[in-house]
Amino acid sequence: MALRTPRRLFRADVRQGWEAVLKRVFTAPDPGRTRLRFAARAVLGIGLAVVACGLAGHTLPGIVTGGLAAMLALFTVADASVRGQAVTTALLPAVGLPVLTAAAVLHDHPAVRDLTFLAVIGVGVYARRWGPRGHSLGVFAFMMFFVAQFLHAATGDLPELYASLALSLTAAAAVRFGAWCYERRTPPAPVPAPPGGRGLARVTTRQAVQATAGAGFALVLGQLVSGQRWYWAVGATWWIFVNTASRGETLVRGFRRVLGTVIGIGLGLLVAVPVHGAPGPTAALVALSVFGIFYTAAVSYTWMMLWVTLLAELLYGLLGVLTPALLALRLAETAVGALGAALAVLFVLPVTTHTITDAWIQRALRCVHACTAEAAARLAGDPFADPAGRAAELEQLLGRVRLAVAPLVHPLNPMLGRKRRARRVLALLDDCARESRGLAAVAADPEASHDARLAAACWRVQAAVEALTDGGVAAAVPGQRPPATEPALPALAHLHGLEHALAELSQPLRTPSGSPLVGA
């Protein structure tokens, strides 16, 4: 019985993990239908770009390049303001065209080409230190080098590829900033930047070294597996590093990439191989794949990779080279890329999961503090105080917390105690976010008025946050919320909820001995 109990626990945890994934994909909240609009706009923008390239008489490689450029412009550009998004989109050709040119010119010089590819990877990851714009430009530069390998582009192909790139980015911009600019009605919250530091203490610097080392391993081993499709391994390593910071996040993302690829290949055998490039069915399935990529990206990396794999299979079907053997090769190269990323984060300047998790939790708690302070000021009559903006920022930060904590709550994590603590932390932070949203909504009500109890409650919330972020212990607060019959202001009820959640957080964040949530 003693031997069977851990096995049963493991199976139950795996089942719960899959149920959680399915729930995130199919029942995840979509406030304002943002994900739905994001995906639908992507299909429209990419479709317009592809049609424009087709009407211009471009060949299939040119159309593929244009569609990919439009996809990247709609997917990766994530500046906080519409103006910032437009500037970043305008800068994409400035980094994409030189990289595309270099890749084509070096097509017949493998050694120099490979070293240049690794340099593009290192610079592209390092550019993330400049926030969303640096991230977008780095991704676009990498993918222009990647697509040149995918299409075996040579110098004679460059004029058409340039034209496809310009035409597609224009079409994507016309949809994003003209026909369907929903951000003007719903300004997005700023995307949180990665934790800072100096030199090798900066996460983006360490990741640049890691990604270059991992990609170098994937490039060499990938070429041993296939002299033609080696770039798949490098691409897998690159994308595993995107939106990760710690070794735990990277390892989990690598596992999910391989899992999504396996499922996508299975789906491709059922769908893409029988279609084999037939124009009508392929176009419909490509549109469905694009929608799936954009719609699931925010909730499940595994599901996103499923759609990415199916999209790649459909493109190879259009090129007339899709076979079961090719799909098996893609899986092998993906595994090589995941192995390269894993070795890099484990042995090259590793960034511990605790370091990143603690940094994001601290930022989320400070955002709770700021939201409470803004709400108190608004309730006191300050018309410029904006708790709603802080509440939206908290949602963004909690997304990064969930990503950082993902290794701890993963079904394959054998440390059950830390897994329970991590889940408890996530649940309590979700409570904080819910109460912060409610508090911001109440503060925005012009009928809300200041009350002495609100000032005292705000002070207690801020003191609790300071205790948690400064390494102390949060003061105990009553474990029960005010009874529903008590004539307390709604804002006071939300503040009591925040007090309760913050007090509860002191236990899972620190054990009595003071050890951190995730360890070193």
C-alpha positions as CSV (number, residue, x, y, z in Angstrom):
1,M,0.0,0.0,0.0
2,A,2.8,2.4,0.8
3,L,4.3,1.9,-2.7
4,R,0.9,2.4,-4.4
5,T,0.0,5.6,-2.6
6,P,2.6,7.9,-4.3
7,R,1.6,6.3,-7.6
8,R,-2.0,7.1,-7.0
9,L,-1.1,10.6,-6.0
10,F,0.9,11.1,-9.1
11,R,-1.9,9.8,-11.3
12,A,-4.4,12.1,-9.6
13,D,-2.0,15.0,-10.0
14,V,-1.6,14.3,-13.7
15,R,-5.3,14.1,-14.1
16,Q,-5.9,17.3,-12.3
17,G,-3.2,18.9,-14.4
18,W,-4.9,17.9,-17.7
19,E,-8.3,19.0,-16.3
20,A,-6.8,22.4,-15.5
21,V,-5.3,22.7,-19.0
22,L,-8.6,21.9,-20.6
23,K,-10.5,24.2,-18.3
24,R,-8.0,27.1,-19.1
25,V,-8.5,26.6,-22.8
26,F,-12.3,26.1,-23.0
27,T,-13.6,27.9,-19.9
28,A,-10.9,30.6,-19.2
29,P,-12.4,34.0,-18.6
30,D,-12.1,36.4,-21.6
31,P,-13.0,39.8,-20.3
32,G,-14.3,42.0,-23.1
33,R,-13.7,39.0,-25.4
34,T,-10.2,40.3,-25.8
35,R,-8.7,36.9,-26.8
36,L,-11.5,36.3,-29.3
37,R,-11.0,39.7,-30.9
38,F,-7.2,39.2,-30.9
39,A,-7.6,35.9,-32.8
40,A,-10.2,37.1,-35.2
41,R,-8.3,40.2,-36.0
42,A,-5.2,38.0,-36.7
43,V,-7.1,35.9,-39.2
44,L,-8.3,39.0,-40.9
45,G,-4.9,40.8,-41.0
46,I,-3.0,37.7,-42.1
47,G,-5.6,36.8,-44.7
48,L,-5.5,40.3,-46.1
49,A,-1.7,40.2,-46.3
50,V,-1.8,36.8,-48.1
51,V,-4.4,38.0,-50.6
52,A,-2.5,41.2,-51.3
53,C,0.7,39.2,-52.0
54,G,-1.2,36.8,-54.2
55,L,-2.8,39.7,-56.2
56,A,0.7,41.2,-56.6
57,G,1.7,38.0,-58.4
58,H,4.2,36.8,-55.8
59,T,5.3,33.2,-55.8
60,L,4.4,30.8,-53.0
61,P,7.7,31.5,-51.0
62,G,6.9,35.2,-51.2
63,I,3.3,34.7,-50.0
64,V,4.6,32.5,-47.1
65,T,7.1,35.1,-46.1
66,G,4.4,37.8,-46.2
67,G,2.0,35.8,-44.2
68,L,4.6,35.1,-41.5
69,A,5.6,38.7,-41.4
70,A,2.0,39.8,-40.8
71,M,1.5,37.1,-38.2
72,L,4.6,38.3,-36.3
73,A,3.5,41.9,-36.5
74,L,0.1,41.0,-35.0
75,F,1.4,38.6,-32.5
76,T,4.6,40.0,-31.0
77,V,4.0,43.7,-31.0
78,A,2.8,44.4,-27.4
79,D,3.6,48.0,-26.5
80,A,1.3,49.6,-23.9
81,S,-0.1,52.3,-26.2
82,V,-1.4,52.2,-29.7
83,R,1.2,54.8,-30.7
84,G,3.9,52.6,-29.3
85,Q,2.6,49.7,-31.2
86,A,2.6,51.7,-34.5
87,V,6.2,52.8,-33.9
88,T,7.4,49.2,-33.2
89,T,5.5,47.9,-36.3
90,A,7.2,50.6,-38.4
91,L,10.6,49.5,-37.0
92,L,10.2,45.8,-37.9
93,P,11.6,46.2,-41.5
94,A,14.6,48.0,-40.1
95,V,15.8,44.9,-38.3
96,G,14.1,42.3,-40.6
97,L,15.4,43.3,-44.0
98,P,19.1,43.3,-43.0
99,V,18.8,40.0,-41.3
100,L,16.9,38.5,-44.3
101,T,19.6,39.8,-46.6
102,A,22.4,38.4,-44.5
103,A,20.7,35.0,-44.4
104,A,20.3,34.9,-48.2
105,V,23.8,36.1,-49.0
106,L,25.3,33.5,-46.6
107,H,23.2,30.7,-48.0
108,D,26.2,29.0,-49.6
109,H,28.6,29.7,-46.7
110,P,27.4,27.4,-43.9
111,A,30.1,28.2,-41.3
112,V,29.6,32.0,-41.5
113,R,25.8,31.5,-41.8
114,D,25.7,29.5,-38.6
115,L,27.8,31.9,-36.6
116,T,25.7,34.8,-37.9
117,F,22.5,32.9,-36.9
118,L,23.9,32.5,-33.3
119,A,24.8,36.2,-33.2
120,V,21.2,37.1,-34.2
121,I,19.9,34.9,-31.4
122,G,22.2,36.4,-28.8
123,V,21.4,40.0,-29.7
124,G,17.7,39.2,-30.1
125,V,17.4,37.8,-26.6
126,Y,19.6,40.6,-25.1
127,A,17.2,43.2,-26.7
128,R,14.5,42.1,-24.3
129,R,16.1,44.3,-21.6
130,W,14.4,47.2,-23.5
131,G,10.9,45.8,-22.8
132,P,8.2,44.9,-25.3
133,R,9.7,46.8,-28.2
134,G,13.1,45.1,-27.8
135,H,11.3,41.7,-27.5
136,S,9.3,42.3,-30.7
137,L,12.3,43.4,-32.8
138,G,14.4,40.5,-31.5
139,V,11.7,38.0,-32.4
140,F,11.2,39.5,-35.8
141,A,15.0,39.5,-36.6
142,F,15.3,35.8,-35.6
143,M,12.3,34.7,-37.6
144,M,13.5,36.5,-40.8
145,F,16.7,34.4,-40.5
146,F,14.6,31.3,-39.8
147,V,12.3,31.8,-42.8
148,A,15.3,32.2,-45.1
149,Q,16.4,28.7,-44.0
150,F,12.8,27.4,-44.3
151,L,12.5,28.6,-47.9
152,H,16.2,28.1,-48.8
153,A,16.2,31.7,-49.9
154,A,19.1,33.0,-52.1
155,T,20.1,36.5,-53.2
156,G,18.0,36.2,-56.4
157,D,14.8,35.8,-54.2
158,L,15.4,39.0,-52.2
159,P,13.5,41.5,-54.3
160,E,10.3,39.5,-54.1
161,L,10.8,38.8,-50.4
162,Y,11.3,42.5,-49.8
163,A,8.1,43.4,-51.6
164,S,6.2,40.7,-49.8
165,L,7.5,41.9,-46.4
166,A,6.5,45.5,-47.1
167,L,3.1,44.7,-48.5
168,S,2.2,42.3,-45.7
169,L,3.3,44.6,-42.9
170,T,1.2,47.4,-44.5
171,A,-1.8,45.1,-44.7
172,A,-1.4,44.0,-41.1
173,A,-1.0,47.7,-39.9
174,A,-4.1,48.7,-41.9
175,V,-6.2,46.1,-40.0
176,R,-4.6,46.7,-36.6
177,F,-4.5,50.5,-36.6
178,G,-7.4,51.2,-38.9
179,A,-10.1,48.7,-39.5
180,W,-10.0,47.0,-36.1
181,C,-8.1,49.1,-33.5
182,Y,-10.1,47.9,-30.5
183,E,-7.2,49.1,-28.1
184,R,-8.5,52.7,-28.5
185,R,-11.6,51.6,-26.7
186,T,-9.9,49.4,-24.2
187,P,-6.4,50.6,-23.5
188,P,-4.2,47.6,-22.6
189,A,-2.4,47.4,-19.3
190,P,1.4,47.8,-19.6
191,V,3.3,44.6,-20.1
192,P,5.5,44.1,-17.1
193,A,9.2,44.2,-17.9
194,P,11.5,41.4,-16.6
195,P,13.4,41.8,-13.4
196,G,16.4,44.1,-13.7
197,G,20.0,44.1,-12.5
198,R,23.4,44.8,-13.9
199,G,25.8,42.7,-15.9
200,L,25.4,39.0,-15.4
201,A,22.9,39.7,-12.6
202,R,20.4,40.9,-15.3
203,V,18.1,38.1,-16.4
204,T,18.1,39.1,-20.0
205,T,21.9,39.1,-20.2
206,R,22.1,35.6,-18.7
207,Q,19.4,34.4,-21.0
208,A,21.2,35.8,-24.1
209,V,24.2,33.7,-23.1
210,Q,22.0,30.7,-22.4
211,A,20.0,30.9,-25.6
212,T,23.1,31.3,-27.7
213,A,24.7,28.3,-26.0
214,G,21.5,26.2,-26.3
215,A,21.0,27.2,-29.9
216,G,24.7,26.3,-30.7
217,F,24.1,22.8,-29.3
218,A,20.9,22.4,-31.2
219,L,22.5,23.7,-34.4
220,V,25.3,21.1,-34.3
221,L,23.2,18.2,-33.2
222,G,20.3,19.2,-35.5
223,Q,22.6,19.2,-38.5
224,L,23.7,15.7,-37.6
225,V,20.0,14.6,-37.5
226,S,19.2,16.4,-40.8
227,G,21.4,18.5,-43.0
228,Q,18.3,20.2,-44.5
229,R,15.9,20.7,-41.6
230,W,18.4,21.5,-38.8
231,Y,16.9,25.0,-38.3
232,W,13.9,23.3,-36.7
233,A,16.0,22.4,-33.7
234,V,17.4,26.0,-33.4
235,G,13.8,27.4,-33.7
236,A,12.6,25.1,-30.9
237,T,15.4,26.3,-28.6
238,W,14.6,30.0,-29.4
239,W,10.9,29.8,-28.8
240,I,11.4,27.8,-25.6
241,F,13.3,30.8,-24.2
242,V,10.6,33.3,-25.2
243,N,8.7,34.7,-22.2
244,T,10.6,32.6,-19.7
245,A,13.2,33.7,-17.2
246,S,14.2,30.9,-14.8
247,R,15.4,27.4,-15.4
248,G,12.2,25.9,-14.1
249,E,10.0,28.0,-16.5
250,T,12.3,27.0,-19.4
251,L,12.2,23.3,-18.6
252,V,8.4,23.3,-18.3
253,R,8.1,25.2,-21.5
254,G,10.4,22.7,-23.3
255,F,8.3,19.8,-22.0
256,R,5.1,21.6,-23.2
257,R,6.6,22.4,-26.6
258,V,7.5,18.7,-27.2
259,L,4.0,17.6,-26.0
260,G,2.3,20.1,-28.2
261,T,4.4,19.0,-31.2
262,V,3.5,15.3,-30.6
263,I,-0.2,16.1,-30.4
264,G,0.1,18.4,-33.4
265,I,1.8,15.7,-35.5
266,G,-0.9,13.3,-34.6
267,L,-3.5,15.8,-35.7
268,G,-1.5,16.4,-38.9
269,L,-1.5,12.8,-39.8
270,L,-5.3,12.8,-39.6
271,V,-5.8,16.2,-41.3
272,A,-2.8,17.7,-43.1
273,V,-1.4,14.6,-44.8
274,P,-4.7,13.6,-46.4
275,V,-5.3,17.2,-47.6
276,H,-1.8,17.3,-49.1
277,G,-1.8,20.9,-50.2
278,A,-5.3,21.1,-51.8
279,P,-5.8,24.9,-52.0
280,G,-9.4,25.2,-50.6
281,P,-9.2,22.9,-47.6
282,T,-5.6,24.0,-46.8
283,A,-6.7,27.7,-46.8
284,A,-9.6,26.9,-44.4
285,L,-7.3,24.9,-42.1
286,V,-4.6,27.6,-42.2
287,A,-7.2,30.2,-41.0
288,L,-8.3,27.8,-38.3
289,S,-4.7,27.2,-37.2
290,V,-4.0,30.9,-37.0
291,F,-7.1,31.5,-35.0
292,G,-6.1,28.7,-32.6
293,I,-2.6,30.0,-32.2
294,F,-3.8,33.5,-31.2
295,Y,-6.7,32.3,-29.1
296,T,-4.8,29.8,-27.0
297,A,-1.5,31.6,-26.7
298,A,-2.4,33.3,-23.4
299,V,-3.8,30.3,-21.7
300,S,-1.9,27.2,-22.8
301,Y,1.5,26.9,-24.5
302,T,0.8,23.2,-25.3
303,W,-2.3,24.0,-27.2
304,M,-0.6,26.9,-29.0
305,M,2.2,24.5,-30.1
306,L,-0.4,22.1,-31.4
307,W,-1.8,24.8,-33.7
308,V,1.7,26.0,-34.7
309,T,2.7,22.4,-35.7
310,L,-0.5,21.9,-37.7
311,L,0.2,25.3,-39.5
312,A,3.7,24.2,-40.4
313,E,2.4,20.9,-41.7
314,L,-0.1,22.6,-43.9
315,L,2.6,24.9,-45.3
316,Y,4.8,21.9,-46.1
317,G,1.7,20.4,-47.8
318,L,1.5,23.5,-50.0
319,L,5.2,23.2,-50.8
320,G,4.5,19.5,-51.8
321,V,7.0,17.9,-49.4
322,L,4.7,16.8,-46.5
323,T,5.2,13.1,-45.6
324,P,5.0,11.1,-42.4
325,A,8.8,10.8,-42.5
326,L,9.0,14.6,-42.5
327,L,6.7,14.8,-39.4
328,A,8.9,12.3,-37.6
329,L,12.0,14.4,-38.4
330,R,10.2,17.5,-37.1
331,L,9.6,15.7,-33.8
332,A,13.2,14.6,-33.6
333,E,14.5,18.1,-34.2
334,T,12.1,19.6,-31.7
335,A,13.4,17.2,-29.1
336,V,17.0,18.2,-29.9
337,G,16.0,21.9,-29.5
338,A,14.3,21.2,-26.2
339,L,17.4,19.3,-25.0
340,G,19.6,22.2,-26.0
341,A,17.5,24.6,-24.0
342,A,17.4,22.3,-21.0
343,L,21.2,21.9,-20.9
344,A,21.7,25.6,-21.3
345,V,19.5,26.6,-18.4
346,L,20.9,23.9,-16.1
347,F,24.6,24.5,-16.7
348,V,25.1,27.9,-18.3
349,L,24.6,30.8,-15.8
350,P,21.5,29.2,-14.3
351,V,18.7,31.5,-13.0
352,T,16.9,29.8,-10.1
353,T,13.2,29.5,-10.1
354,H,13.1,31.1,-6.6
355,T,14.9,34.2,-7.8
356,I,12.3,34.9,-10.5
357,T,9.2,33.7,-8.6
358,D,10.1,35.9,-5.6
359,A,10.7,38.9,-7.8
360,W,7.3,38.7,-9.5
361,I,5.4,38.0,-6.3
362,Q,7.0,41.0,-4.7
363,R,6.0,43.2,-7.6
364,A,2.4,41.8,-7.5
365,L,2.2,42.6,-3.8
366,R,3.6,46.1,-4.3
367,C,0.9,46.6,-7.0
368,V,-1.7,45.6,-4.4
369,H,-0.2,48.3,-2.1
370,A,-0.4,50.9,-4.9
371,C,-3.9,50.0,-5.9
372,T,-5.1,50.4,-2.3
373,A,-3.3,53.7,-2.0
374,E,-4.9,55.0,-5.3
375,A,-8.3,53.8,-4.1
376,A,-8.0,55.5,-0.8
377,A,-7.0,58.8,-2.6
378,R,-9.9,58.4,-5.0
379,L,-12.4,57.9,-2.2
380,A,-10.9,60.9,-0.4
381,G,-11.8,63.0,-3.4
382,D,-8.7,63.0,-5.6
383,P,-10.1,62.9,-9.2
384,F,-6.7,62.0,-10.6
385,A,-6.2,58.8,-8.6
386,D,-6.6,55.7,-10.8
387,P,-7.0,52.4,-8.9
388,A,-8.5,50.8,-12.1
389,G,-5.2,51.1,-13.9
390,R,-3.4,49.5,-11.0
391,A,-5.9,46.7,-10.9
392,A,-5.3,46.0,-14.6
393,E,-1.6,46.1,-14.0
394,L,-2.0,43.6,-11.2
395,E,-3.7,41.2,-13.7
396,Q,-0.7,41.4,-16.0
397,L,1.7,40.8,-13.1
398,L,-0.3,37.8,-11.9
399,G,0.1,36.3,-15.4
400,R,3.8,36.5,-14.9
401,V,3.5,35.0,-11.4
402,R,1.6,32.1,-12.8
403,L,4.3,31.5,-15.5
404,A,7.0,31.7,-12.9
405,V,5.2,29.3,-10.5
406,A,4.3,26.9,-13.3
407,P,7.3,24.5,-12.6
408,L,6.1,24.1,-9.0
409,V,2.5,23.2,-9.8
410,H,3.4,21.0,-12.8
411,P,2.0,17.5,-12.5
412,L,5.6,16.0,-12.8
413,N,6.9,18.0,-9.9
414,P,7.6,15.5,-7.2
415,M,7.9,18.0,-4.3
416,L,4.3,17.8,-3.1
417,G,4.7,20.2,-0.2
418,R,6.0,23.0,-2.3
419,K,3.4,22.3,-4.9
420,R,0.6,22.7,-2.3
421,R,2.2,26.0,-1.1
422,A,2.5,27.3,-4.6
423,R,-1.1,26.6,-5.4
424,R,-2.1,28.3,-2.2
425,V,-0.1,31.4,-3.1
426,L,-1.7,31.5,-6.5
427,A,-5.2,31.2,-5.0
428,L,-4.6,33.9,-2.5
429,L,-3.1,36.3,-5.1
430,D,-6.2,35.6,-7.2
431,D,-8.2,36.7,-4.2
432,C,-6.2,39.9,-3.9
433,A,-6.8,40.6,-7.6
434,R,-10.5,40.0,-7.2
435,E,-10.8,42.3,-4.2
436,S,-8.6,44.9,-5.9
437,R,-10.9,44.9,-8.9
438,G,-13.9,45.3,-6.7
439,L,-12.3,48.1,-4.7
440,A,-11.4,50.0,-7.9
441,A,-15.0,49.6,-9.1
442,V,-16.3,51.0,-5.9
443,A,-13.8,53.9,-5.9
444,A,-14.9,54.8,-9.4
445,D,-18.5,55.3,-8.2
446,P,-19.1,59.0,-7.8
447,E,-21.5,58.3,-4.9
448,A,-18.7,56.7,-2.9
449,S,-17.6,58.7,0.1
450,H,-14.7,58.7,2.5
451,D,-15.1,57.0,5.8
452,A,-12.7,56.8,8.8
453,R,-12.9,53.0,8.7
454,L,-11.6,53.1,5.1
455,A,-8.5,55.0,6.0
456,A,-7.7,52.6,8.8
457,A,-8.4,49.5,6.6
458,C,-6.2,51.0,3.8
459,W,-3.4,51.5,6.3
460,R,-3.6,47.9,7.5
461,V,-3.5,46.6,4.0
462,Q,-0.5,48.7,3.2
463,A,1.2,47.6,6.4
464,A,0.5,43.9,5.6
465,V,2.1,44.3,2.1
466,E,5.1,46.1,3.6
467,A,5.5,43.2,6.0
468,L,5.4,40.6,3.3
469,T,7.7,42.5,0.9
470,D,10.2,43.6,3.5
471,G,10.7,40.1,4.9
472,G,8.6,40.5,8.0
473,V,5.5,38.7,9.1
474,A,2.1,40.1,8.3
475,A,0.0,41.1,11.2
476,A,-2.9,38.8,12.0
477,V,-6.3,39.9,11.0
478,P,-9.7,38.4,11.7
479,G,-10.3,35.3,9.6
480,Q,-13.9,36.2,8.9
481,R,-15.2,38.9,6.6
482,P,-17.7,41.4,7.9
483,P,-21.2,39.8,8.1
484,A,-23.4,40.7,5.2
485,T,-25.8,42.4,7.5
486,E,-23.2,44.8,8.8
487,P,-23.8,48.2,7.2
488,A,-20.2,48.5,6.0
489,L,-19.4,50.3,2.8
490,P,-18.6,48.0,-0.2
491,A,-15.1,49.4,-0.3
492,L,-14.6,48.4,3.3
493,A,-15.7,44.8,2.5
494,H,-13.1,44.6,-0.3
495,L,-10.4,46.0,2.0
496,H,-11.3,43.4,4.6
497,G,-11.0,40.7,1.9
498,L,-7.5,42.1,1.0
499,E,-6.5,42.0,4.7
500,H,-7.6,38.4,5.0
501,A,-5.8,37.3,1.8
502,L,-2.5,39.1,2.8
503,A,-2.5,37.6,6.3
504,E,-3.0,34.1,4.8
505,L,-0.2,34.7,2.4
506,S,2.4,35.0,5.2
507,Q,2.2,31.3,5.9
508,P,2.8,29.7,2.4
509,L,5.3,32.4,1.4
510,R,7.5,31.7,4.4
511,T,7.6,28.6,6.6
512,P,8.3,29.1,10.3
513,S,12.0,28.6,9.6
514,G,11.9,31.4,7.1
515,S,12.6,29.2,4.0
516,P,11.4,30.6,0.7
517,L,8.5,29.3,-1.3
518,V,10.5,27.4,-3.9
519,G,14.0,27.0,-2.5
520,A,17.3,27.7,-4.3
